[in-house]
Amino acid sequence: MPQAHTHDHLPGREAKLFRNNKSQAVRIPADFELPGDRVMIYREGDRLILQPVRRRSLLAVLADLEPLGPEDQLPDIDETLLPPREVDL
């Protein structure tokens, strides 16, 4: 669910709704601007809640990976294949 943000103290403001192809869009005033270019949207009754999607760093993603086990090892190399050689481009 959404976390508290530093701008939670701002009073509400009316914003313009408009059509963008087949989607409805809202023009967000500059003082309510969200970071990034993606949001998660939640519905609570007749309210919509927008929450910025924060991108995880590559190090954070790698840290969450489980180590490879014996069943995850790469298959044996086919010894009947020709050996690799340098190719001039």
SEPA-96120 format. One record per residue (C-alpha): residue in one letter; x, y, z. Coordinates in Angstrom, 2 decimals, padded with zeros to 5 digits. Layout:
BEGIN
SITE   residuo         X         Y         Z
SITE         A         X         Y         Z
...
***
This chain:
BEGIN
SITE   residuo         X         Y         Z
SITE         M    000.00    000.00    000.00
SITE         P    001.12    003.60   -000.42
SITE         Q    003.65    004.98    002.01
SITE         A    003.59    008.48    003.46
SITE         H    005.34    011.02    001.23
SITE         T    006.79    014.42    002.02
SITE         H    003.94    016.13    000.13
SITE         D    001.11    014.54    002.15
SITE         H    000.52    017.88    003.84
SITE         L   -000.59    019.61    000.60
SITE         P   -004.30    020.43    000.42
SITE         G   -006.36    018.76   -002.30
SITE         R   -006.70    020.40   -005.70
SITE         E   -009.00    019.88   -008.64
SITE         A   -007.29    018.39   -011.72
SITE         K   -008.35    018.02   -015.33
SITE         L   -009.40    014.64   -016.76
SITE         F   -009.02    014.04   -020.49
SITE         R   -008.95    011.27   -023.08
SITE         N   -005.71    009.83   -024.47
SITE         N   -006.80    007.43   -027.22
SITE         K   -009.05    004.91   -025.40
SITE         S   -007.67    005.67   -021.92
SITE         Q   -008.71    008.30   -019.44
SITE         A   -005.82    010.43   -018.16
SITE         V   -005.40    013.04   -015.46
SITE         R   -003.26    016.16   -015.71
SITE         I   -001.23    016.21   -012.48
SITE         P   -000.34    019.72   -011.26
SITE         A    003.41    020.43   -010.93
SITE         D    003.29    020.64   -007.13
SITE         F    001.93    017.04   -007.05
SITE         E    004.49    015.69   -009.55
SITE         L    005.61    012.09   -008.97
SITE         P    009.16    010.81   -009.57
SITE         G    009.90    008.46   -012.46
SITE         D    007.74    007.53   -015.43
SITE         R    005.59    004.68   -014.04
SITE         V    003.04    004.33   -011.24
SITE         M    001.06    001.54   -009.59
SITE         I   -002.64    002.36   -009.42
SITE         Y   -004.97    001.05   -006.71
SITE         R   -008.71    001.45   -006.26
SITE         E   -010.25    001.95   -002.81
SITE         G   -013.96    002.38   -003.30
SITE         D   -014.37    005.45   -005.53
SITE         R   -010.79    006.63   -004.83
SITE         L   -007.77    005.95   -007.05
SITE         I   -004.34    005.88   -005.44
SITE         L   -001.18    006.42   -007.50
SITE         Q    002.14    005.20   -006.14
SITE         P    005.47    005.75   -007.93
SITE         V    007.23    002.59   -009.12
SITE         R    010.79    002.73   -007.90
SITE         R    013.28    000.83   -010.04
SITE         R    015.50   -001.60   -008.16
SITE         S    019.22   -001.48   -008.74
SITE         L    020.89   -004.40   -010.49
SITE         L    022.79   -005.18   -007.27
SITE         A    019.50   -005.44   -005.35
SITE         V    018.03   -007.80   -007.97
SITE         L    021.17   -009.98   -007.96
SITE         A    021.20   -010.08   -004.14
SITE         D    017.68   -011.58   -004.17
SITE         L    018.63   -014.46   -006.50
SITE         E    018.95   -017.91   -004.99
SITE         P    022.29   -019.68   -005.52
SITE         L    022.40   -022.33   -008.22
SITE         G    022.11   -025.89   -006.98
SITE         P    023.23   -029.17   -008.58
SITE         E    019.93   -029.49   -010.48
SITE         D    020.47   -026.01   -012.01
SITE         Q    023.88   -026.76   -013.54
SITE         L    024.47   -026.31   -017.24
SITE         P    024.28   -029.41   -019.43
SITE         D    027.47   -031.14   -020.56
SITE         I    029.05   -029.85   -023.76
SITE         D    028.51   -032.01   -026.83
SITE         E    032.02   -033.26   -027.61
SITE         T    031.06   -034.02   -031.24
SITE         L    030.89   -030.28   -032.04
SITE         L    033.77   -028.61   -033.84
SITE         P    036.06   -026.59   -031.55
SITE         P    035.50   -022.80   -031.49
SITE         R    037.73   -020.69   -033.74
SITE         E    038.41   -016.99   -034.25
SITE         V    036.35   -015.34   -036.98
SITE         D    037.49   -012.12   -038.72
SITE         L    034.67   -009.64   -039.27
***
